[in-house]
Amino acid sequence: MKFDMHCHTKEGSIDARVDVLTYAKELIRHGFDGMLVTDHNSYKGYEKWLKSGSKLEIFKNFTVLKGIEYDTKDGGHTLVILPDQIDCRLLLKRGLSLSSLIKLVHALGGIIG
């Protein structure tokens, strides 16, 4: 299985110019099976995917995972993936220390990298 594990979308990251649907189509064209949407301190790209992309036939065999790129106050940018049922809005506010972020993510059953 081939995944792009670090995807920024124009819906959720100021450093991206491609919307999530166009990004997914391009990945499919290049033989990818899925993507991890990791917008900066935002789930907007993933939320757009849920509203429109996940329902389209073209994407029926393409997997999109929800992640976030969190901006810590002392450790730079860090990718975070939480279990599907966990909704942690604290991750939308940048500035936790890296050690606090690690504790939070692990307590919620997530992974960090």
Sequence and secondary structure as in RCSB ss.txt:
>XXXX:A:sequence
MKFDMHCHTKEGSIDARVDVLTYAKELIRHGFDGMLVTDHNSYKGYEKWLKSGSKLEIFKNFTVLKGIEYDTKDG
GHTLVILPDQIDCRLLLKRGLSLSSLIKLVHALGGIIG
>XXXX:A:secstr
  EEEEE  TTT TT  S HHHHHHHHHHTT  EEEE  BT  HHHHHHHHTGGG GGGTT EEEE EEEE SSS
 EEEEE  TT   GGGGS    HHHHHHHHHHTT EE 
